[in-house]
Amino acid sequence: MTALLEVEALEISFGGVKALHGVGLTLATGEILALIGPNGAGKTTVFNCISGLYRPQSGQIRVAGRDILGLKPHRVAASGIARTFQNIELFRHLSTVDNLLLGRHLYLKTGLFSGMALLGPWTPAAKEEMRHREKVEEIIDFLDLQAVRSQRVGNLPYGTQKVVELGRALAMEPKVLLLDEPAAGMNLEEKHDLRIWIEDISKLFGIAILLIEHDMQFVGELADRVIALNYGECIAQGTPDEVRSHPDVLRAYLGTPSAEVKQ
């Protein structure tokens, strides 16, 4: 498959600590790739490099063949990358609808003053507003958020807030979706629904998905491929079953020497 996202030989250090050392990956359209590893392995650092929050000292990051290394986060978003965060980053005082509309900011063409002066339903600003709201309503229907569409997200259960953040990322109409621990804090029913939604996002919309997740059962049921990191380096990659049973992965998680695992 043709790679949509290409990451090559990322190197980044913070002070004397090498957070990533030679990390690379490829991700194709409609593929689901999981990053796993112990806390501090460098998983979120990979996301921060891809999304422009960190600038690595060396390496390459390309989306659909276009080099995005060094671009500011809003330019990275414009190239087709959206993400969710390990710690929910929503505007808690705004409603579900308003938070999803923020994901459409990337496509706004109306200026500040014309946007403030919605003088009638046929003005360009009003028409643009309607187009963005139609897209948001599609996402609300897709993620079953109708019951909470007008509620402040700060009043919603934690699992529902995670779904709203997923919806905001979808509102950006990305080519690549980065999901940082999407199932964390969810109960079994919420995880089941989330897995189905992620599968549909991948298969129906053709969006490439890179996710970080500690729940190995969730990863095993969802991911096409898995890459395991430890101390900023790739230690294994392959199918979920191959990576879960890899001696170096077992040693990273359990502290078991490789020689003992192989016996």
C-alpha positions in Angstrom: 0.0 0.0 0.0 1.1 3.5 -0.7 2.2 5.3 2.5 0.1 8.3 3.4 2.2 9.2 6.5 5.9 8.6 6.5 8.1 9.1 9.6 11.9 8.5 9.2 14.7 8.4 11.8 13.3 10.9 14.3 15.8 12.1 16.8 14.9 14.5 19.7 16.5 15.1 23.0 15.5 17.2 26.0 18.6 18.3 27.8 20.7 15.2 28.1 17.8 12.8 27.7 17.3 11.3 24.3 13.5 10.9 24.0 13.5 9.4 20.4 16.3 7.7 18.7 15.8 6.6 15.0 12.1 6.1 15.3 10.3 5.6 12.0 6.9 4.3 10.7 4.7 4.3 7.7 0.9 4.4 7.6 -1.4 3.8 4.6 -4.8 5.1 3.8 -7.4 3.3 5.9 -4.8 1.5 8.0 -4.9 1.4 11.8 -1.4 1.3 13.4 -0.9 1.2 17.2 2.0 2.5 19.2 2.6 0.7 22.5 5.2 0.7 25.2 5.7 1.5 28.9 5.2 5.0 30.3 8.0 7.2 29.1 8.8 5.1 26.0 8.4 8.1 23.7 4.9 7.4 22.3 3.4 10.9 22.9 6.7 12.5 21.8 6.2 10.9 18.4 2.7 12.5 18.3 4.0 15.8 19.3 6.7 15.7 16.6 4.1 14.8 13.9 1.6 17.4 15.0 4.3 20.2 15.1 4.3 20.8 18.9 7.9 19.5 19.0 10.6 20.0 16.3 13.0 17.0 16.2 16.7 17.6 15.8 16.7 15.3 12.8 14.4 13.0 10.7 11.7 13.3 8.1 7.9 13.6 8.4 5.8 13.5 5.2 2.0 13.5 4.6 1.0 12.4 1.1 4.6 13.0 0.0 4.7 16.5 1.4 7.4 17.4 3.9 5.8 18.9 7.1 8.8 18.8 9.4 9.1 22.2 11.1 5.7 23.5 10.2 3.7 25.2 12.9 0.8 23.2 14.3 -1.9 25.0 12.4 0.0 24.4 9.1 0.3 20.7 10.1 -3.4 20.6 10.7 -4.0 22.1 7.3 -1.9 19.4 5.7 -4.4 16.8 6.9 -3.5 15.8 10.4 -5.8 15.9 13.4 -5.3 14.5 16.9 -6.8 13.9 20.3 -4.9 14.3 23.5 -4.0 12.0 26.4 -5.5 14.6 28.7 -8.8 15.9 27.3 -8.4 19.3 25.7 -11.9 20.6 25.3 -13.5 24.0 26.1 -15.4 22.8 29.1 -17.7 25.9 29.3 -18.9 25.4 25.7 -21.5 23.0 24.4 -20.8 19.8 22.4 -21.9 21.5 19.2 -19.6 24.5 19.8 -16.6 22.3 20.6 -17.2 20.4 17.3 -17.6 23.7 15.4 -14.1 24.6 16.6 -12.8 21.8 14.4 -14.2 23.6 11.4 -12.1 26.7 12.1 -9.5 25.4 9.6 -12.0 25.9 6.8 -13.4 29.3 7.7 -13.1 31.9 4.9 -15.3 34.6 6.5 -13.5 37.4 8.2 -14.1 38.5 11.8 -16.4 41.5 11.1 -18.4 39.8 8.3 -18.8 36.8 10.6 -20.2 39.0 13.4 -22.7 40.6 11.0 -25.0 37.8 10.0 -27.5 40.1 8.3 -29.5 37.4 6.6 -29.6 33.7 5.6 -28.3 34.5 2.1 -25.1 36.3 3.1 -21.8 34.5 2.4 -21.1 34.3 6.2 -24.5 32.8 6.9 -24.1 30.2 4.1 -20.7 29.2 5.4 -22.1 28.9 8.9 -24.8 26.5 7.6 -22.3 24.4 5.8 -20.1 23.9 8.8 -23.1 23.2 11.0 -24.3 20.5 8.6 -20.9 18.8 8.8 -21.1 19.0 12.6 -24.6 17.5 12.6 -23.3 14.6 10.5 -20.6 13.9 13.1 -23.1 14.1 16.0 -25.3 11.5 14.3 -22.3 9.3 13.5 -21.0 9.3 17.1 -24.5 9.2 18.8 -24.1 12.5 20.5 -27.6 13.8 19.9 -28.5 13.6 23.6 -25.7 15.8 24.7 -25.4 18.2 21.7 -26.5 21.3 23.7 -24.9 20.4 27.0 -21.7 21.9 28.4 -18.9 19.4 27.9 -17.6 20.1 31.4 -20.8 18.5 32.7 -20.5 15.3 30.6 -19.1 12.0 31.8 -15.5 11.4 31.1 -16.1 8.8 28.4 -18.5 11.1 26.6 -16.0 13.9 26.7 -13.5 11.5 25.0 -16.0 10.9 22.2 -16.6 14.7 21.8 -12.9 15.2 21.4 -12.8 12.5 18.7 -15.7 14.3 17.0 -13.8 17.6 17.0 -10.9 15.9 15.3 -13.2 14.4 12.7 -14.7 17.8 12.0 -11.3 18.7 10.6 -11.8 16.1 7.9 -8.3 14.7 8.3 -6.3 12.4 6.1 -4.4 11.1 9.2 -6.0 10.8 12.7 -3.7 10.6 15.8 -5.5 9.2 18.8 -3.6 9.4 22.1 -5.0 6.8 24.5 -8.6 7.1 23.2 -9.9 4.3 25.4 -8.3 5.4 28.7 -10.9 5.9 31.5 -13.7 4.3 29.5 -15.9 1.4 30.7 -16.3 -1.8 28.7 -19.4 -0.6 26.8 -17.8 2.7 25.9 -14.7 0.9 24.7 -16.8 -1.4 22.5 -18.6 1.5 20.9 -15.3 3.4 20.4 -13.7 0.4 18.7 -16.6 0.2 16.2 -16.4 3.9 15.5 -12.6 3.8 14.9 -13.1 0.8 12.6 -15.8 2.7 10.7 -13.6 5.9 10.5 -10.9 3.8 9.0 -12.9 1.7 6.6 -15.8 4.0 5.6 -13.9 7.3 5.4 -10.5 5.9 4.4 -8.7 7.8 7.2 -5.3 6.5 8.3 -5.3 6.1 12.1 -2.2 6.1 14.4 -3.1 5.4 18.0 -1.4 5.1 21.4 -3.1 2.7 23.7 -2.2 0.6 26.9 -5.2 -1.7 26.7 -3.7 -4.6 24.8 -7.0 -6.3 24.3 -8.4 -3.2 22.6 -5.2 -3.0 20.5 -5.5 -6.6 19.5 -9.1 -6.3 18.4 -8.5 -3.1 16.4 -5.0 -2.6 15.0 -3.7 -3.9 11.7 -0.1 -3.5 12.9 1.7 -2.6 16.1 5.0 -0.9 16.8 6.5 -1.2 20.3 8.7 1.5 21.7 11.0 1.5 24.7 13.4 4.3 25.8 12.7 6.1 22.6 13.6 3.2 20.3 11.5 0.8 18.2 11.9 -2.7 19.7 9.4 -4.7 17.8 6.8 -4.3 15.0 4.3 -6.6 13.3 0.8 -8.0 14.0 -0.7 -7.5 17.5 0.0 -11.2 18.3 3.6 -11.0 17.1 4.4 -7.9 19.1 2.6 -9.0 22.3 4.7 -12.2 22.3 8.0 -10.6 21.3 10.7 -11.2 24.0 11.9 -7.6 24.0 8.3 -6.4 24.5 7.8 -8.8 27.4 11.0 -7.6 28.9 10.0 -3.9 28.6 6.7 -4.5 30.3 7.5 -7.2 32.8 11.2 -6.7 33.4 11.8 -10.3 32.2 15.3 -10.9 30.7 15.1 -12.0 27.1 17.0 -15.2 27.7 14.3 -16.2 30.3 11.5 -15.4 28.0 12.9 -17.5 25.2 13.2 -20.6 27.4 
